[in-house]
Amino acid sequence: MNPVGFVDLAMLTLTNPAQAARRLLDMRPGREVLWLAFSLAVVLQGLVQLGIVHFVPIPAGESAPPPTPAFLGLLQTAGTMLLSVGAFLFVGRFLGGRASFDDILTLTIWLQYLQIAAMVVTLVITIVLPFLLLMFILATAVISLYVTLHFLNEAHQFGSLAKSFGVIVLSILIAVPFVLALTPGGPV
């Protein structure tokens, strides 16, 4: 797939996520490609987060949080992604879904790349037009939920966005304690 194909697929994901999911699932990349794409997504997210730490101004009177070691940040990102894949897979199957691990991993990786692009735009907005930051973050969260609902619906072949929403809610309830355990200084 060439860069234009990626842009077209990204636009299709935003305008018709169900069709984009079907197209991604029809690609059937090999396991090696999936793990390479997963690793690249983890590294890119780490780089964007590093950019956010270094370029987003800290409000006056507040202290900067201590920096997270790079390796630990990458490990947290990879662990969080794998936990979400596992939760989406097992909860979806519990609710009658038929997705495979590769299906969920493919769609999660693609969604992660889109979220990385949104994080880059968020970083630019924070630097150039900081008053739009909250609105952009809210819009990104809503769009991400909308796309995830359709992706899970297509992967598990539910035929119901309500079941997909159930998968998301139950997955959050299952995965959050593990994510908090991966966070140093967290409540767990």
RAQUIDA-V51698 format. One record per residue. N is the residue number from 1. RES is the residue in one small letter. OMEGA is omega in radians with two decimals (NA if undefined). D_CENTER is the distance of its C-alpha to the mean C-alpha in whole Angstrom. Layout:
n = [N/N]
res = [RES/RES]
omega = [OMEGA/OMEGA]
d_center = [D_CENTER/D_CENTER]
//
This chain:
n = [1/2/3/4/5/6/7/8/9/10/11/12/13/14/15/16/17/18/19/20/21/22/23/24/25/26/27/28/29/30/31/32/33/34/35/36/37/38/39/40/41/42/43/44/45/46/47/48/49/50/51/52/53/54/55/56/57/58/59/60/61/62/63/64/65/66/67/68/69/70/71/72/73/74/75/76/77/78/79/80/81/82/83/84/85/86/87/88/89/90/91/92/93/94/95/96/97/98/99/100/101/102/103/104/105/106/107/108/109/110/111/112/113/114/115/116/117/118/119/120/121/122/123/124/125/126/127/128/129/130/131/132/133/134/135/136/137/138/139/140/141/142/143/144/145/146/147/148/149/150/151/152/153/154/155/156/157/158/159/160/161/162/163/164/165/166/167/168/169/170/171/172/173/174/175/176/177/178/179/180/181/182/183/184/185/186/187/188]
res = [m/n/p/v/g/f/v/d/l/a/m/l/t/l/t/n/p/a/q/a/a/r/r/l/l/d/m/r/p/g/r/e/v/l/w/l/a/f/s/l/a/v/v/l/q/g/l/v/q/l/g/i/v/h/f/v/p/i/p/a/g/e/s/a/p/p/p/t/p/a/f/l/g/l/l/q/t/a/g/t/m/l/l/s/v/g/a/f/l/f/v/g/r/f/l/g/g/r/a/s/f/d/d/i/l/t/l/t/i/w/l/q/y/l/q/i/a/a/m/v/v/t/l/v/i/t/i/v/l/p/f/l/l/l/m/f/i/l/a/t/a/v/i/s/l/y/v/t/l/h/f/l/n/e/a/h/q/f/g/s/l/a/k/s/f/g/v/i/v/l/s/i/l/i/a/v/p/f/v/l/a/l/t/p/g/g/p/v]
omega = [3.14/-3.12/3.11/3.10/3.10/3.12/3.10/3.13/3.09/3.11/3.09/3.11/-3.12/-3.07/-3.13/-3.04/3.13/3.12/3.10/3.11/3.12/3.13/3.12/-3.13/3.11/3.14/-3.14/3.11/3.13/-3.13/3.13/3.12/3.13/-3.12/3.06/3.10/3.09/-3.13/3.12/3.11/3.13/-3.13/3.13/3.11/3.08/3.12/3.12/3.11/3.07/3.08/3.12/-3.14/-3.05/-3.03/3.13/-3.12/3.11/-3.14/-3.13/3.12/3.12/3.11/3.13/3.08/3.13/-3.11/3.08/3.07/-3.05/-3.11/3.12/3.09/3.11/3.12/3.11/3.14/3.14/3.14/3.13/3.12/-3.13/3.08/-3.14/3.09/-3.14/-3.14/3.12/-3.13/-3.03/3.10/3.11/3.10/3.10/-3.14/3.05/-3.14/-3.07/-3.09/3.01/3.09/-3.13/3.12/-3.11/3.14/3.13/-3.10/3.11/3.12/3.14/3.10/3.12/3.10/3.10/3.11/3.05/3.09/3.11/3.10/3.10/3.10/3.10/3.11/3.13/3.13/3.14/-3.11/-3.02/-3.07/-3.02/-3.14/3.10/-3.02/-3.08/3.13/-3.13/3.12/3.11/3.12/3.12/3.14/-3.14/3.14/3.13/3.09/3.14/-3.13/-3.13/3.08/-3.12/3.12/3.13/3.11/3.14/-3.10/-3.10/3.14/-3.13/-2.98/-3.09/3.07/3.10/3.08/3.10/3.09/3.07/3.09/-3.13/-3.10/-3.13/3.10/3.10/-3.14/3.14/-2.98/-3.04/3.13/3.13/3.12/3.11/3.10/3.11/-3.06/3.12/-3.13/3.13/-3.06/-3.10/NA]
d_center = [21/22/20/22/20/17/17/19/16/14/17/17/13/14/18/18/14/17/19/16/14/18/18/15/17/20/20/20/19/21/19/20/18/15/15/16/13/11/13/13/9/10/13/12/10/13/15/13/14/17/18/17/19/22/22/21/25/25/27/31/32/29/28/25/23/24/22/20/21/19/19/18/15/14/15/13/10/11/12/9/7/11/12/9/10/14/13/12/15/18/18/17/20/22/22/23/21/21/18/18/16/16/15/12/11/11/9/6/7/8/5/4/7/8/6/8/11/10/11/14/15/15/17/19/20/20/23/25/24/23/25/22/19/19/19/16/14/15/15/11/10/13/12/8/10/12/10/9/13/14/12/13/16/17/16/18/21/21/23/21/19/20/19/16/16/18/15/13/15/17/14/13/17/17/14/15/18/17/14/17/19/17/17/21/23/21/23/23]
//
